[in-house]
């Protein structure tokens, strides 16, 4: 047994777990120091694990964009930029689909939820979700923070960074397909989160609804990002290495090189 290898594996796992715990603590305390601490722990832990686990090395093209997304999200929170984001007209406009679409989906099974868009005293709008009479909670509000603006911006930033890394080598149609698929899926992941929040409130009450609200979003979004990047990089976007060396390159097939005359 290689002691150094085992220490890296154990240390990497512990650091990643500590990063997750720091995020959970941030949700409870809102201490701005916790996101950058969590990012540092995650990056170091991920580096150790990448060296020791072949599976991680094989899927690093999927895991790395997720790590970038987490880092961007933590930077957004720790810098206080999320407050500026929530004040944009885009965040306000996204309240409409975030309010109507999940309720429309839930009501397909005859749930009986109702939704209204109301003006606020600050000049903005807010979505009012009214639960059925049989629910264990009366309702919920959808504001800019619930609109999906954070996941939308993280997706846009991550997509841009990954495309810059790949060199924008994909055919434009495939690139557009990848972007469209990612954008629709990112918005849908937020709607799924809201559906889970409403279902938790309906069956288990306000306290459980808040728990799902605080933690389900990150889980759903990261799962979607893992599926999306695995599909995009493997099936839509070409491998970066193949753009420089083709199948007919003499570097790939040395036997095809012209030999000098004897």
Buried (B, 14 or more C-beta within 10 A) or exposed (E): EEEEEEEBBEBBBEBBEBBBEBBBBBEEEEEEEBBBBBBBBBBBBBEBBBEBBEEBEEBEBBBBBBBBBBBBBBBBBBEEEBEEBBEEEEBBBBBBBBBBBBBEBBEEEEBEBEBEEEEEEEEBBBBBBBBEEEBBBEBBEBBBBBBBBBBBBBBBBBBEBBBEEBEEBBEEEBBEBBBEBBBEBBBBBBBBBBBBBBBBBBEBEBEBBBBBBEBBBBEBBBEBBBEBBBBBBEEBBBEEEEEEEEEEEEEEEEEEEEEEEE
